[in-house]
Amino acid sequence: MPGVVARTHAGGASLALAAPVDALFTATEVNEWALCATLFAQDAGRWAGLEAALVAAALEDAAVPDLEFEPVLAEAPALRRFARLAAREARPELRALLAQAAVRGLPHALDDELLTLGSGSGGCDFALTALPEVQAVQWEELHDIPTAVVTGSNGKTTSVRLLAACAAARGWLPAYCCTDGVFLGAETLESGDYSGPAGARRVLRERRAGCAIVEAARGGILRRGIAVSLAQVALVTNVSADHFGEYGIDDLGALADVKLAVAGVLRPGGVLVLSADDAQLVAKAAKLAQRFGDAPSLGWFSLDADTAARRAQASGAHASCGVRDGRLMLRRGGAEYDLGAIAAMPLSVEGSATYNVANLAGAAIAAAALGVPAADITAVFAAFGANVNDNFGRMMRFERDGVRILVDYAHNPEGLRGLLRVAEYLRGGGGRLGLLLGHAGNRQDAEIEALALAAAEFHPSLIVIKENEAHLRGRAPGEIPRVIHAALRSAGLPESSLPMRTSELEAVRCALEWARPGDVLALPVHSAAARGAVLALLAAAAPARAAR
């Protein structure tokens, strides 16, 4: 049935149905009724309380306080109830405005209080309680601004910041959101995790902005969708195992489908940028037209320029970018641009941070698709990361009393491997490797164990097992550290190298006390409060940017 999707997963089944913008609450009622009616029909005795519970819940709905409810599991009374709900929810004036915006190719942003037509410096807000008639809107004053949406398992925030820097070099004042907040250029507008719809709307409604860069994380997409209605560029950095078991996502294929939802907000002619090194994205790209009704223009990036170029040629892609002979090469519109030597780009840590090389390649295509000249991209890549605050919380390098220290956000096996490869490069065969290890509580035990095994691959001399106290997310204190400890012991690490600490900051203190000159410490720190305290602790340490 068009507009209806049903899929089974390890935890049960999910049912989704499309609905007009002014019938979404009614649609949720239909969805709930479908589940309850099906269960009741299968086993009326077992589910006898469903009908009463459904009615009781509906009676508590403050949005329709005067509505009389009747038993609703039977189809006929259910349909009468849905008709009443839909009539109350209907907003024909809202639908008319959105229809006119679509005709004019204008983006919109919508929440429970405001409708925004246009975006950034070309946007205007309207209260839902006082929407104008279509003819009363000053349409000629509304316009879009260059907009990009970034998602993926790793590298989202780094890519967003790279794009924001490229936009600034182009002369646009960028508004952007990520897991650390909402920003307008160098100004912090909001602090906290704004990688969901709230962050996107805040960015799109910033009237001073000349460009919008939006991080769209998996959780926000699954819970609330993508608040951006139209974008020139969508970038998917990669897909790796993480967050399995939440919202019906149990494997890489399903996770890739979630990430690729960003293709659905591309305006005609927009560019979807994908990793040619990611098997899931390569396989799914061939089916985008089937999913969205029209295949977007593609851009492919890779650690190898020829791999990216071959993938681009095979798919008729818009652009490609990758490394050839140690230099980052961008191909677009039949021309090739040399963006500089990888080893000279601070973000690459002399080429050892291969995941950041991939982030640079993806960001290059996305920036070019937004309209940033290659010369500006080259200038940004030659400098970004030289200042310790360019990419706050990600690959921040310090040196303290002869100890090299990396503060990062690595939070899954692939991210951790990338961080530890850089640490091994910096160690250069001498000194010892120490690190912190913890995890958020909303991960399966298997994912936590996989993270521990990724750490064990590098044979560190010290792993401080930390409690990620700000992200327990339903777990009991000490539960995750015990899972990590057991996995590391099973991997052969000695008990003496596995101290446990009850907070991120105490874990950092432990690692610093252990380290001696020549050692390298990899410190994944995840909560904003702990990161601030750690950076304050390291304030006297010299930033280590250029030297190995």
Sequence and secondary structure as in RCSB ss.txt:
>XXXX:A:sequence
MPGVVARTHAGGASLALAAPVDALFTATEVNEWALCATLFAQDAGRWAGLEAALVAAALEDAAVPDLEFEPVLAE
APALRRFARLAAREARPELRALLAQAAVRGLPHALDDELLTLGSGSGGCDFALTALPEVQAVQWEELHDIPTAVV
TGSNGKTTSVRLLAACAAARGWLPAYCCTDGVFLGAETLESGDYSGPAGARRVLRERRAGCAIVEAARGGILRRG
IAVSLAQVALVTNVSADHFGEYGIDDLGALADVKLAVAGVLRPGGVLVLSADDAQLVAKAAKLAQRFGDAPSLGW
FSLDADTAARRAQASGAHASCGVRDGRLMLRRGGAEYDLGAIAAMPLSVEGSATYNVANLAGAAIAAAALGVPAA
DITAVFAAFGANVNDNFGRMMRFERDGVRILVDYAHNPEGLRGLLRVAEYLRGGGGRLGLLLGHAGNRQDAEIEA
LALAAAEFHPSLIVIKENEAHLRGRAPGEIPRVIHAALRSAGLPESSLPMRTSELEAVRCALEWARPGDVLALPV
HSAAARGAVLALLAAAAPARAAR
>XXXX:A:secstr
 TTEEEEEETTEEEEEE   TTSHHHHHHHHHHHHHHHHHHH TTTTTTHHHHHHHHHHT TTSTT      SSH
HHHHHHHHHHHHHH  HHHHHHHHHHHHTT  EEE SSEEEES GGG EEEEGGG   GGGS GGG     EEEE
E SSSHHHHHHHHHHHHHHHT  EEEEETTEEEETTEEEEES   SHHHHHHHHT TT SEEEEE  HHHHHHH 
 S S EEEEEE    S STTBTTB SHHHHHHHHGGGGGGEEEEEEEEEETT HHHHHHHTTHHHHHSS  EEEE
E SSHHHHHHHHHHHT SEEEEEETTEEEEEETTEEEEEEEGGGSGGGTTTT HHHHHHHHHHHHHHHHHT  HH
HHHHHHHHTTSSTTTTTTSSEEEEETTEEEEEE   SHHHHHHHHHHHHHHHTTSS EEEEE   TTS HHHHHH
HHHHHHTT  SEEEEE  GGG TT  TTHHHHHHHHHHHHTT  GGG  EESSHHHHHHHHHHH  TT EEEEE 
 SHHHHHHHHHHTTTSEE  S  
